[in-house]
Amino acid sequence: MRICYLINGLNGGGAAFPMTDVIRIMRSRGHEVDVVALMRQDGRAGKHLENAGIPYRIIGSGPFDYLRSAIRLMRDLRHNTPDLIWTSLTRATVFGQVLGSRLNIPVVSWQHSAFLKPGNRAILRRTHPLTHRWVADSAAVKSFLQRQVGIAASQIEVWPLFAASPSKPQANTQLTSAKFRIGSLGRLHPDKCYEQVLYLAAKLRDQDTQLSRSIEFVIAGEGPERDRLEALTRELDLTNVHFPGFTDRTAEFLAGLNAYIQPSRKEGLCIAAHEAMQAGLPVVASAVGEIANSVVNGETGWLCEVGDLDGLARAIRTLANDRTRAAALGRAGRMRVLERFPAAALDTAGHSIIERLETEFSVDQNATIAHRRSPFVPVESAQRVGQVSRK
């Protein structure tokens, strides 16, 4: 097959970085893959693709380039004539669905988050029949697609884009001579709720100055929220919160921590939190996405409701005051993630899904793909499609 891998943009993060593994598996089965991005965004995923020897092209100029992007995508699809459009994130999915339907090209769509903006959710509830098969990055996302978008369980495959490795560096959570380092990895975006870490640091300082002096918060990442977060850090007069910027040495970063925090208001799989468990770190997080299935309260870390500052403070205070227990929670978390996401699982799931698509589309060297057109035929113009929200 010739596959057009269509994605919103090339931001560094959970939806874009795993592309290299997905494409590796597609290529290993003899398929040709073209990566097409609707916009550049921060471009970090582009570097990731380049390092893996995967070419890509960008057809749009920015987040509001709706009509021209749709026209250029139509021309691209007509010129390159893919057998399958593989979409990632809502805008790319709707563009792929509409244009795929018009060009009689089947569509497979990723869903990476157990959350959709109300407008996007309403759109996908109408257009989801245009996707031949959905792929969720976790069991939590599959459940979300069933409940919130109305997709039948039989139409959704689960492909967790994380494989735990026992050989990755482990954190030494029991060190008592240094500060207790609590970190997080993620794009500095409103959905990550990193301002909660700042309010948490201020709360701990006001409640227990001595404890606060022994704690350090480190948030690694870049994004549109950086200036606001740094301004809030100065406003709160915090000296123990640091923003070192983006790092692609995630294993080494995590190995230098004593605990991990993820206060997000929405997630899918959340690779970073699972990497933290792999490193043997106790995880304190919002109970969203697959995190709620992986973290076990009091056994591998703590789960809190979104925005529960008191719950976050209690968990961090417990860990910082009892490093022996923190280490035990981290070890238990590591064992749990190694069991839930064994090293071979990513490839096994990927080969199974691609093989199923090959069978469904009757792919062989002499055959063409027979696409079963959905009964839902969109009448929206490309400009109407462009009204999909930015994610």
TORKEFI-265694 format. One record per residue: y negated, z negated, x negated of N, C-alpha, C in turn; residue number from 1; residue in one letter. Coordinates in steps of 0.02 Angstrom, whole numbers, plus 50000, padded with zeros to 5 digits. Layout:
residues N
    n_yy    n_zz    n_xx   ca_yy   ca_zz   ca_xx    c_yy    c_zz    c_xx     k   r
       Y       Z       X       Y       Z       X       Y       Z       X   NUM   A
...
end
This chain:
residues 391
    n_yy    n_zz    n_xx   ca_yy   ca_zz   ca_xx    c_yy    c_zz    c_xx     k   r
   50060   50000   49958   50000   50000   50000   49938   50000   49957     1   M
   49886   50029   49983   49820   50021   49954   49783   49970   49998     2   R
   49762   49915   49967   49733   49859   50004   49659   49852   49986     3   I
   49617   49850   50037   49546   49833   50027   49538   49758   50039     4   C
   49524   49720   49986   49514   49648   49990   49439   49637   50002     5   Y
   49421   49623   50064   49351   49619   50085   49330   49546   50092     6   L
   49277   49527   50056   49253   49458   50056   49178   49457   50066     7   I
   49152   49402   50094   49080   49396   50105   49041   49407   50041     8   N
   49058   49369   49989   49020   49372   49926   49059   49342   49869     9   G
   49026   49338   49813   49059   49317   49751   49037   49248   49728    10   L
   49025   49203   49776   49010   49134   49758   49070   49102   49723    11   N
   49055   49059   49675   49108   49020   49645   49131   48967   49694    12   G
   49196   48962   49706   49219   48910   49752   49287   48926   49780    13   G
   49306   48885   49831   49373   48886   49857   49396   48950   49889    14   G
   49351   48990   49920   49373   49051   49953   49380   49109   49904    15   A
   49338   49109   49852   49337   49167   49807   49380   49159   49744    16   A
   49379   49100   49714   49416   49091   49651   49491   49105   49658    17   F
   49524   49086   49714   49597   49099   49718   49614   49173   49726    18   P
   49564   49217   49733   49578   49288   49739   49623   49314   49683    19   M
   49613   49288   49623   49651   49314   49566   49726   49303   49576    20   T
   49745   49245   49602   49816   49232   49615   49843   49276   49671    21   D
   49803   49284   49724   49825   49326   49780   49835   49398   49757    22   V
   49786   49424   49719   49790   49493   49697   49847   49502   49646    23   I
   49857   49452   49604   49913   49455   49557   49979   49466   49594    24   R
   49989   49429   49648   50050   49435   49686   50055   49502   49721    25   I
   49999   49525   49749   49998   49591   49782   50016   49645   49731    26   M
   49986   49642   49673   49999   49693   49621   50071   49690   49597    27   R
   50098   49629   49592   50166   49622   49567   50216   49656   49613    28   S
   50196   49666   49675   50240   49700   49724   50224   49774   49728    29   R
   50182   49799   49682   50170   49870   49678   50111   49895   49719    30   G
   50070   49850   49745   50014   49871   49787   49950   49878   49746    31   H
   49908   49925   49767   49844   49936   49735   49790   49898   49774    32   E
   49749   49860   49740   49700   49817   49773   49630   49834   49750    33   V
   49585   49847   49798   49514   49856   49785   49476   49795   49813    34   D
   49436   49761   49772   49397   49705   49796   49327   49731   49813    35   V
   49307   49717   49875   49241   49738   49900   49205   49676   49926    36   V
   49145   49663   49900   49104   49607   49922   49045   49632   49961    37   A
   49029   49598   50016   48971   49618   50055   48905   49599   50022    38   L
   48907   49551   49975   48846   49531   49938   48867   49496   49874    39   M
   48821   49489   49828   48836   49460   49764   48841   49384   49767    40   R
   48794   49351   49801   48786   49278   49801   48777   49253   49729    41   Q
   48810   49198   49708   48796   49173   49640   48834   49210   49586    42   D
   48881   49253   49605   48915   49297   49558   48970   49265   49516    43   G
   48981   49200   49522   49030   49167   49478   49101   49192   49490    44   R
   49117   49209   49552   49184   49236   49565   49192   49304   49532    45   A
   49137   49341   49524   49140   49405   49490   49163   49396   49418    46   G
   49136   49347   49384   49158   49332   49315   49232   49314   49314    47   K
   49253   49276   49364   49323   49256   49370   49368   49317   49376    48   H
   49346   49365   49417   49385   49426   49426   49386   49468   49362    49   L
   49328   49472   49329   49324   49510   49267   49371   49482   49214    50   E
   49372   49416   49209   49416   49384   49159   49490   49398   49174    51   N
   49506   49410   49237   49574   49426   49256   49588   49501   49256    52   A
   49538   49540   49236   49547   49613   49233   49549   49646   49301    53   G
   49514   49616   49350   49513   49643   49418   49445   49673   49433    54   I
   49439   49738   49443   49374   49768   49459   49352   49752   49530    55   P
   49288   49756   49542   49261   49744   49609   49197   49784   49617    56   Y
   49176   49790   49679   49112   49823   49693   49075   49785   49748    57   R
   49009   49787   49745   48966   49752   49793   48929   49805   49833    58   I
   48934   49803   49899   48904   49856   49939   48841   49836   49975    59   I
   48824   49771   49976   48764   49748   50010   48716   49714   49963    60   G
   48655   49702   49985   48604   49674   49941   48589   49601   49954    61   S
   48611   49573   50010   48594   49504   50024   48619   49480   50091    62   G
   48604   49418   50108   48631   49388   50169   48607   49419   50234    63   P
   48551   49455   50233   48525   49485   50294   48532   49561   50295    64   F
   48570   49587   50247   48580   49660   50243   48639   49679   50287    65   D
   48630   49673   50353   48685   49683   50399   48701   49757   50410    66   Y
   48652   49794   50434   48664   49862   50455   48685   49906   50396    67   L
   48649   49902   50341   48666   49945   50284   48734   49926   50255    68   R
   48750   49861   50256   48816   49841   50231   48871   49871   50275    69   S
   48862   49870   50341   48912   49897   50386   48920   49972   50375    70   A
   48864   50007   50367   48867   50080   50357   48901   50096   50290    71   I
   48882   50059   50238   48913   50071   50172   48987   50054   50173    72   R
   49005   50001   50208   49075   49983   50212   49114   50037   50249    73   L
   49087   50064   50303   49120   50118   50339   49131   50178   50292    74   M
   49080   50196   50253   49087   50252   50207   49140   50237   50153    75   R
   49139   50174   50129   49187   50154   50077   49258   50159   50104    76   D
   49270   50135   50164   49336   50137   50194   49359   50208   50207    77   L
   49313   50250   50228   49331   50320   50240   49347   50356   50175    78   R
   49310   50339   50122   49319   50373   50058   49383   50350   50024    79   H
   49396   50285   50026   49453   50257   49988   49517   50251   50030    80   N
   49511   50259   50095   49567   50260   50142   49622   50208   50127    81   T
   49605   50143   50133   49656   50092   50122   49708   50092   50178    82   P
   49766   50066   50162   49818   50057   50213   49810   49991   50250    83   D
   49774   49944   50219   49767   49877   50247   49700   49848   50224    84   L
   49665   49815   50270   49604   49777   50253   49622   49704   50256    85   I
   49611   49669   50200   49626   49597   50194   49558   49562   50190    86   W
   49540   49523   50241   49473   49495   50244   49472   49421   50228    87   T
   49414   49397   50205   49405   49327   50188   49335   49305   50208    88   S
   49330   49254   50249   49269   49225   50277   49244   49267   50337    89   L
   49205   49235   50380   49194   49261   50447   49159   49329   50449    90   T
   49105   49336   50411   49069   49399   50415   49114   49457   50393    91   R
   49148   49448   50336   49192   49501   50312   49248   49513   50363    92   A
   49272   49460   50395   49326   49468   50445   49303   49510   50504    93   T
   49244   49495   50531   49221   49533   50590   49205   49605   50571    94   V
   49173   49615   50513   49161   49683   50490   49227   49720   50483    95   F
   49276   49688   50450   49341   49720   50441   49376   49734   50507    96   G
   49372   49687   50554   49404   49696   50618   49376   49756   50656    97   Q
   49310   49760   50660   49278   49813   50699   49289   49881   50666    98   V
   49276   49885   50601   49283   49949   50568   49357   49968   50560    99   L
   49400   49919   50549   49471   49934   50545   49497   49962   50611   100   G
   49474   49934   50666   49495   49958   50731   49472   50030   50742   101   S
   49411   50045   50721   49385   50113   50731   49419   50164   50685   102   R
   49440   50141   50627   49472   50187   50579   49548   50183   50582   103   L
   49574   50143   50629   49647   50135   50637   49680   50107   50574   104   N
   49647   50057   50543   49673   50023   50484   49689   49951   50503   105   I
   49750   49927   50492   49767   49858   50511   49729   49808   50468   106   P
   49720   49748   50495   49681   49696   50463   49722   49632   50459   107   V
   49720   49600   50401   49746   49532   50391   49687   49488   50372   108   V
   49681   49430   50402   49621   49389   50392   49638   49319   50368   109   S
   49603   49298   50313   49606   49229   50290   49562   49185   50333   110   W
   49581   49122   50340   49536   49070   50364   49541   49013   50315   111   Q
   49484   48994   50285   49484   48944   50231   49456   48877   50252   112   H
   49433   48870   50313   49402   48807   50334   49424   48788   50403   113   S
   49431   48723   50414   49448   48697   50481   49383   48684   50519   114   A
   49338   48732   50514   49273   48727   50548   49243   48797   50553   115   F
   49211   48811   50609   49171   48871   50617   49107   48854   50653   116   L
   49052   48885   50634   48991   48877   50672   49004   48899   50744   117   K
   48971   48869   50793   48985   48886   50863   48981   48960   50878   118   P
   48930   48995   50849   48924   49067   50861   48983   49105   50832   119   G
   49002   49087   50771   49059   49121   50740   49124   49108   50777   120   N
   49131   49046   50800   49192   49029   50838   49196   49071   50902   121   R
   49139   49078   50935   49138   49117   50997   49155   49190   50983   122   A
   49129   49217   50928   49144   49287   50910   49218   49296   50895   123   I
   49246   49251   50855   49316   49258   50835   49364   49247   50894   124   L
   49343   49208   50942   49385   49200   51002   49392   49266   51038   125   R
   49342   49310   51033   49346   49376   51064   49380   49427   51018   126   R
   49365   49424   50954   49389   49476   50909   49456   49462   50876   127   T
   49482   49401   50882   49543   49385   50843   49602   49431   50857   128   H
   49608   49462   50917   49664   49509   50926   49660   49570   50881   129   P
   49601   49584   50853   49594   49641   50809   49625   49629   50740   130   L
   49640   49566   50725   49675   49550   50663   49750   49550   50676   131   T
   49786   49590   50637   49859   49595   50646   49893   49529   50632   132   H
   49872   49495   50578   49902   49430   50561   49850   49388   50526   133   R
   49849   49323   50543   49803   49275   50513   49839   49236   50458   134   W
   49802   49218   50407   49829   49177   50352   49784   49116   50345   135   V
   49813   49057   50353   49776   48994   50346   49792   48964   50277   136   A
   49741   48933   50247   49752   48905   50180   49785   48836   50182   137   D
   49802   48812   50241   49833   48746   50247   49857   48737   50319   138   S
   49899   48687   50328   49923   48670   50395   49866   48649   50440   139   A
   49817   48614   50411   49759   48592   50450   49720   48651   50477   140   A
   49712   48703   50437   49675   48763   50459   49715   48801   50512   141   V
   49781   48803   50504   49822   48836   50556   49813   48801   50623   142   K
   49815   48735   50622   49804   48697   50684   49736   48711   50714   143   S
   49685   48715   50671   49617   48731   50694   49615   48799   50727   144   F
   49646   48849   50697   49645   48917   50726   49679   48918   50794   145   L
   49731   48879   50801   49765   48876   50866   49722   48842   50918   146   Q
   49692   48785   50900   49655   48745   50949   49586   48775   50964   147   R
   49550   48796   50914   49480   48814   50923   49469   48889   50932   148   Q
   49514   48931   50907   49504   49003   50912   49553   49035   50961   149   V
   49606   48999   50978   49652   49023   51028   49703   49072   51002   150   G
   49720   49068   50937   49769   49113   50907   49838   49082   50913   151   I
   49887   49122   50932   49955   49097   50939   49984   49078   50871   152   A
   50023   49025   50870   50053   49001   50807   50094   49055   50774   153   A
   50125   49099   50813   50167   49152   50785   50127   49204   50747   154   S
   50061   49205   50757   50018   49254   50723   49986   49226   50660   155   Q
   50002   49164   50643   49969   49131   50586   50020   49112   50533   156   I
   50008   49135   50473   50048   49115   50415   50009   49061   50376   157   E
   50043   49017   50341   50011   48967   50299   50025   48984   50226   158   V
   49971   48992   50188   49977   49007   50117   49930   48961   50079   159   W
   49953   48901   50060   49910   48855   50023   49896   48883   49953   160   P
   49833   48892   49938   49814   48922   49873   49806   48868   49819   161   L
   49856   48825   49816   49856   48773   49764   49928   48759   49746   162   F
   49942   48756   49682   50008   48738   49658   50000   48683   49606   163   A
   50024   48624   49620   50017   48568   49575   50059   48577   49513   164   A
   50030   48561   49456   50066   48569   49392   50072   48501   49357   165   S
   50132   48479   49341   50140   48415   49306   50114   48416   49235   166   P
   50099   48475   49208   50076   48480   49139   50000   48475   49132   167   S
   49964   48473   49188   49891   48467   49184   49870   48398   49158   168   K
   49812   48395   49125   49789   48331   49097   49783   48277   49151   169   P
   49801   48215   49132   49795   48159   49178   49739   48112   49156   170   Q
   49707   48082   49206   49654   48034   49192   49683   47967   49172   171   A
   49647   47931   49131   49666   47863   49112   49625   47816   49156   172   N
   49649   47804   49216   49610   47766   49266   49605   47692   49251   173   T
   49643   47666   49203   49644   47595   49191   49598   47573   49134   174   Q
   49561   47619   49104   49515   47600   49051   49465   47548   49076   175   L
   49458   47494   49041   49413   47441   49063   49351   47433   49020   176   T
   49350   47467   48963   49295   47458   48917   49235   47501   48933   177   S
   49246   47554   48972   49192   47600   48988   49171   47593   49061   178   A
   49120   47630   49081   49099   47629   49151   49152   47661   49195   179   K
   49153   47640   49257   49199   47669   49306   49167   47733   49330   180   F
   49196   47791   49310   49166   47856   49325   49197   47885   49388   181   R
   49153   47897   49437   49174   47926   49500   49143   47996   49504   182   I
   49184   48046   49513   49159   48114   49511   49178   48156   49571   183   G
   49148   48215   49573   49164   48264   49624   49152   48333   49597   184   S
   49189   48381   49622   49183   48452   49603   49168   48492   49666   185   L
   49116   48532   49665   49103   48573   49724   49037   48607   49721   186   G
   49030   48657   49763   48967   48692   49769   48917   48645   49802   187   R
   48856   48642   49775   48805   48598   49802   48776   48630   49865   188   L
   48811   48618   49919   48798   48650   49984   48794   48594   50036   189   H
   48754   48603   50089   48749   48550   50140   48816   48527   50168   190   P
   48865   48572   50173   48930   48553   50201   48967   48501   50159   191   D
   48950   48496   50095   48983   48448   50051   48955   48377   50059   192   K
   48896   48371   50090   48866   48305   50105   48857   48262   50042   193   C
   48836   48292   49987   48830   48253   49925   48772   48203   49928   194   Y
   48727   48211   49976   48675   48159   49982   48706   48092   49999   195   E
   48766   48093   50030   48801   48030   50045   48819   47992   49982   196   Q
   48835   48028   49928   48849   47995   49865   48787   47960   49839   197   V
   48729   47990   49847   48667   47960   49824   48650   47897   49865   198   L
   48657   47903   49930   48644   47843   49972   48695   47789   49957   199   Y
   48757   47809   49942   48808   47761   49923   48790   47725   49859   200   L
   48767   47763   49809   48747   47732   49745   48690   47683   49756   201   A
   48642   47700   49798   48586   47656   49812   48609   47593   49850   202   A
   48656   47603   49896   48682   47546   49935   48718   47496   49890   203   K
   48760   47522   49845   48796   47478   49799   48748   47441   49752   204   L
   48697   47475   49730   48647   47443   49686   48612   47386   49722   205   R
   48594   47398   49784   48557   47347   49822   48603   47288   49841   206   D
   48667   47301   49849   48713   47247   49869   48741   47208   49810   207   Q
   48752   47242   49753   48784   47210   49696   48761   47244   49632   208   D
   48707   47220   49604   48677   47251   49545   48725   47253   49487   209   T
   48762   47200   49476   48808   47197   49419   48863   47250   49426   210   Q
   48892   47256   49486   48943   47306   49497   48914   47377   49489   211   L
   48855   47387   49516   48823   47453   49512   48814   47475   49440   212   S
   48798   47428   49395   48787   47445   49325   48850   47468   49291   213   R
   48908   47451   49320   48972   47471   49290   48998   47537   49318   214   S
   48961   47567   49364   48984   47628   49398   48939   47687   49379   215   I
   48970   47745   49370   48933   47806   49358   48959   47861   49403   216   E
   48914   47898   49435   48933   47954   49479   48916   48019   49444   217   F
   48963   48066   49445   48953   48131   49413   48975   48186   49462   218   V
   48928   48228   49482   48942   48281   49530   48933   48348   49494   219   I
   48989   48382   49482   48988   48446   49445   48986   48504   49493   220   A
   48937   48548   49485   48932   48606   49527   48861   48632   49530   221   G
   48853   48691   49558   48788   48721   49569   48783   48743   49641   222   E
   48723   48756   49664   48715   48780   49732   48646   48768   49759   223   G
   48633   48788   49821   48566   48786   49849   48539   48715   49859   224   P
   48582   48665   49857   48560   48596   49869   48539   48560   49804   225   E
   48545   48592   49747   48535   48555   49684   48465   48525   49680   226   R
   48413   48564   49693   48345   48538   49687   48334   48479   49734   227   D
   48358   48485   49796   48349   48432   49845   48386   48369   49823   228   R
   48447   48377   49798   48486   48319   49777   48455   48285   49716   229   L
   48430   48323   49670   48398   48293   49611   48333   48258   49631   230   E
   48296   48287   49679   48235   48255   49703   48251   48189   49738   231   A
   48304   48189   49777   48325   48127   49812   48348   48075   49761   232   L
   48381   48096   49708   48402   48050   49655   48342   48014   49625   233   T
   48289   48053   49612   48227   48023   49585   48194   47978   49637   234   R
   48193   47999   49699   48162   47960   49753   48196   47892   49761   235   E
   48262   47892   49755   48300   47830   49762   48303   47790   49697   236   L
   48273   47818   49644   48271   47785   49578   48340   47769   49553   237   D
   48384   47819   49555   48453   47810   49533   48460   47833   49460   238   L
   48487   47791   49419   48497   47809   49349   48570   47820   49332   239   T
   48614   47809   49380   48686   47815   49367   48718   47874   49405   240   N
   48677   47922   49425   48702   47982   49459   48681   48043   49417   241   V
   48730   48086   49402   48716   48143   49357   48742   48208   49388   242   H
   48706   48262   49373   48725   48329   49395   48732   48374   49334   243   F
   48790   48377   49304   48799   48416   49242   48801   48491   49252   244   P
   48802   48515   49315   48805   48586   49328   48876   48612   49337   245   G
   48881   48677   49343   48946   48709   49354   48991   48702   49293   246   F
   49055   48691   49306   49105   48690   49252   49166   48729   49274   247   T
   49193   48770   49228   49256   48802   49242   49313   48766   49207   248   D
   49297   48710   49174   49348   48669   49141   49364   48609   49187   249   R
   49390   48626   49246   49398   48575   49297   49450   48522   49278   250   T
   49504   48542   49246   49556   48494   49228   49529   48442   49179   251   A
   49491   48465   49131   49462   48419   49081   49410   48373   49113   252   E
   49370   48401   49159   49320   48360   49194   49354   48304   49233   253   F
   49405   48321   49271   49440   48272   49312   49475   48220   49269   254   L
   49502   48240   49212   49537   48193   49169   49490   48141   49140   255   A
   49425   48154   49142   49376   48106   49116   49349   48059   49168   256   G
   49379   48059   49228   49355   48016   49283   49403   47958   49294   257   L
   49380   47910   49334   49422   47854   49357   49438   47859   49431   258   N
   49398   47897   49468   49409   47906   49540   49373   47969   49562   259   A
   49391   47994   49621   49363   48056   49647   49336   48043   49717   260   Y
   49278   48074   49733   49248   48066   49799   49232   48134   49829   261   I
   49246   48142   49894   49233   48205   49929   49208   48189   49999   262   Q
   49141   48183   50008   49115   48161   50073   49100   48218   50122   263   P
   49133   48275   50115   49118   48336   50153   49121   48325   50228   264   S
   49083   48366   50263   49087   48365   50336   49137   48417   50362   265   R
   49157   48464   50318   49209   48512   50337   49244   48537   50273   266   K
   49307   48551   50279   49347   48578   50224   49405   48618   50254   267   E
   49438   48656   50212   49502   48686   50229   49554   48649   50189   268   G
   49582   48683   50140   49629   48649   50095   49593   48599   50050   269   L
   49535   48619   50024   49497   48581   49974   49537   48575   49909   270   C
   49536   48628   49871   49574   48630   49808   49553   48574   49761   271   I
   49487   48561   49757   49461   48512   49710   49491   48443   49722   272   A
   49495   48421   49784   49524   48355   49799   49597   48353   49779   273   A
   49633   48407   49789   49704   48409   49770   49712   48412   49694   274   H
   49666   48445   49660   49667   48444   49587   49654   48374   49562   275   E
   49611   48337   49596   49598   48268   49577   49660   48225   49584   276   A
   49697   48235   49638   49760   48198   49647   49810   48218   49593   277   M
   49812   48282   49577   49855   48306   49523   49839   48272   49457   278   Q
   49775   48257   49446   49753   48223   49384   49767   48148   49386   279   A
   49794   48123   49442   49810   48052   49447   49751   48009   49466   280   G
   49704   48038   49504   49645   48001   49525   49652   47977   49598   281   L
   49632   47916   49612   49627   47895   49682   49570   47933   49715   282   P
   49581   47957   49775   49532   47999   49809   49503   47962   49869   283   V
   49436   47961   49871   49399   47934   49929   49365   47993   49961   284   V
   49380   48006   50025   49356   48068   50055   49348   48062   50130   285   A
   49310   48109   50158   49307   48116   50231   49374   48142   50256   286   S
   49393   48122   50314   49457   48142   50343   49449   48210   50376   287   A
   49439   48262   50335   49430   48330   50361   49479   48377   50327   288   V
   49497   48431   50363   49541   48481   50334   49607   48452   50311   289   G
   49636   48483   50259   49701   48462   50234   49698   48396   50196   290   E
   49637   48375   50176   49629   48310   50143   49659   48255   50187   291   I
   49648   48261   50253   49672   48209   50299   49748   48205   50300   292   A
   49783   48259   50280   49856   48258   50276   49882   48237   50208   293   N
   49841   48246   50156   49864   48232   50088   49849   48161   50065   294   S
   49790   48136   50082   49770   48068   50062   49797   48018   50112   295   V
   49831   47967   50087   49859   47915   50130   49819   47851   50119   296   V
   49790   47825   50172   49748   47765   50167   49785   47708   50134   297   N
   49753   47680   50082   49780   47622   50049   49839   47636   50004   298   G
   49862   47700   50002   49919   47718   49960   49900   47767   49905   299   E
   49859   47816   49921   49836   47864   49871   49759   47866   49867   300   T
   49726   47828   49909   49654   47828   49912   49631   47803   49980   301   G
   49572   47826   50001   49547   47806   50067   49515   47865   50102   302   W
   49525   47866   50168   49493   47915   50211   49440   47881   50254   303   L
   49383   47915   50262   49328   47888   50303   49306   47942   50352   304   C
   49274   47921   50405   49243   47970   50450   49183   48001   50414   305   E
   49166   48062   50434   49108   48095   50405   49045   48052   50415   306   V
   49010   48040   50361   48948   48001   50365   48957   47926   50366   307   G
   49019   47901   50357   49032   47829   50358   49016   47799   50290   308   D
   48953   47783   50279   48931   47757   50215   48962   47689   50200   309   L
   48969   47648   50251   48999   47582   50240   49072   47588   50218   310   D
   49109   47636   50248   49178   47647   50229   49184   47672   50157   311   G
   49140   47717   50138   49140   47742   50069   49125   47684   50020   312   L
   49076   47643   50039   49057   47587   49995   49114   47537   49986   313   A
   49150   47522   50040   49206   47475   50035   49260   47503   49989   314   R
   49274   47567   49997   49327   47598   49957   49308   47599   49883   315   A
   49247   47618   49867   49226   47622   49797   49222   47552   49766   316   I
   49200   47504   49805   49195   47435   49780   49266   47409   49764   317   R
   49314   47424   49806   49382   47402   49794   49411   47433   49731   318   T
   49400   47497   49722   49427   47531   49663   49394   47507   49598   319   L
   49328   47500   49600   49292   47480   49540   49307   47408   49519   320   A
   49322   47366   49569   49336   47295   49554   49409   47284   49534   321   N
   49452   47332   49548   49524   47323   49533   49551   47388   49503   322   D
   49541   47396   49438   49560   47459   49406   49636   47467   49402   323   R
   49671   47412   49403   49744   47417   49403   49768   47448   49468   324   T
   49738   47426   49524   49756   47456   49588   49733   47529   49591   325   R
   49675   47543   49564   49650   47612   49563   49700   47658   49527   326   A
   49725   47634   49472   49774   47673   49433   49839   47684   49474   327   A
   49860   47632   49510   49921   47637   49549   49912   47688   49606   328   A
   49854   47686   49638   49840   47734   49691   49839   47805   49663   329   L
   49810   47812   49604   49807   47878   49573   49876   47905   49557   330   G
   49920   47862   49532   49988   47883   49516   50025   47904   49580   331   R
   50016   47865   49633   50048   47882   49696   50022   47948   49723   332   A
   49957   47960   49716   49928   48023   49739   49955   48082   49700   333   G
   49963   48072   49635   49991   48125   49594   50062   48143   49616   334   R
   50102   48094   49628   50171   48106   49651   50170   48142   49719   335   M
   50125   48121   49762   50122   48152   49828   50103   48225   49825   336   R
   50053   48242   49784   50031   48311   49782   50081   48355   49746   337   V
   50116   48327   49697   50169   48366   49664   50226   48382   49712   338   L
   50239   48336   49758   50292   48347   49808   50269   48396   49862   339   E
   50206   48390   49885   50181   48432   49939   50167   48504   49917   340   R
   50145   48511   49854   50126   48577   49830   50160   48592   49763   341   F
   50226   48601   49763   50262   48614   49701   50238   48678   49667   342   P
   50249   48682   49602   50221   48735   49561   50237   48805   49586   343   A
   50297   48815   49613   50317   48882   49634   50295   48899   49705   344   A
   50265   48851   49741   50251   48861   49812   50200   48916   49825   345   A
   50148   48921   49784   50097   48971   49794   50127   49041   49791   346   L
   50166   49055   49739   50197   49121   49732   50249   49134   49786   347   D
   50289   49082   49801   50341   49090   49852   50311   49109   49919   348   T
   50260   49072   49940   50227   49086   50004   50195   49155   50004   349   A
   50162   49172   49949   50129   49237   49944   50178   49295   49949   350   G
   50232   49292   49911   50282   49346   49914   50312   49352   49984   351   H
   50323   49295   50016   50352   49296   50083   50306   49330   50133   352   S
   50241   49314   50129   50193   49344   50175   50185   49418   50162   353   I
   50177   49437   50100   50168   49508   50084   50231   49548   50103   354   I
   50289   49519   50089   50351   49553   50107   50356   49563   50183   355   E
   50334   49513   50220   50336   49519   50293   50290   49575   50316   356   R
   50231   49581   50286   50184   49635   50304   50214   49703   50286   357   L
   50247   49707   50229   50279   49769   50209   50331   49790   50261   358   E
   50369   49741   50286   50420   49756   50336   50388   49777   50403   359   T
   50337   49740   50423   50304   49755   50486   50271   49823   50486   360   E
   50244   49843   50429   50210   49907   50425   50257   49963   50400   361   F
   50322   49946   50391   50372   49996   50370   50348   50034   50308   362   S
   50331   49996   50256   50303   50027   50197   50359   50052   50151   363   V
   50357   50116   50135   50397   50143   50081   50361   50203   50052   364   D
   50388   50234   50003   50351   50286   49967   50338   50346   50010   365   Q
   50377   50358   50062   50369   50417   50102   50339   50404   50171   366   N
   50331   50340   50186   50308   50323   50253   50234   50306   50254   367   A
   50204   50310   50311   50136   50287   50321   50138   50227   50366   368   T
   50083   50190   50366   50080   50130   50407   50064   50149   50479   369   I
   50105   50125   50524   50091   50135   50595   50057   50073   50621   370   A
   49994   50079   50638   49955   50020   50658   49957   50013   50734   371   H
   49977   49954   50757   49976   49939   50828   49905   49917   50846   372   R
   49868   49961   50880   49799   49946   50898   49796   49890   50949   373   R
   49748   49845   50939   49739   49791   50986   49711   49817   51052   374   S
   49727   49785   51108   49697   49805   51172   49623   49791   51175   375   P
   49598   49748   51130   49526   49734   51129   49492   49786   51086   376   F
   49450   49827   51115   49415   49879   51076   49341   49862   51079   377   V
   49310   49845   51022   49241   49824   51022   49194   49882   51037   378   P
   49139   49866   51068   49088   49917   51081   49024   49901   51045   379   V
   49022   49844   51008   48962   49825   50973   48946   49875   50919   380   E
   48883   49886   50908   48861   49929   50852   48866   49889   50789   381   S
   48858   49923   50731   48859   49888   50667   48804   49836   50664   382   A
   48748   49850   50698   48693   49801   50697   48713   49738   50735   383   Q
   48750   49746   50790   48774   49689   50827   48822   49648   50785   384   R
   48867   49681   50749   48913   49646   50705   48876   49606   50654   385   V
   48819   49631   50631   48780   49597   50580   48751   49531   50601   386   G
   48756   49515   50666   48728   49452   50689   48773   49392   50675   387   Q
   48831   49404   50644   48875   49349   50626   48838   49303   50577   388   V
   48849   49238   50583   48816   49190   50539   48835   49202   50467   389   S
   48800   49168   50421   48806   49181   50350   48873   49160   50321   390   R
   48914   49125   50357   48980   49107   50331   49032   49115   50384   391   K
end
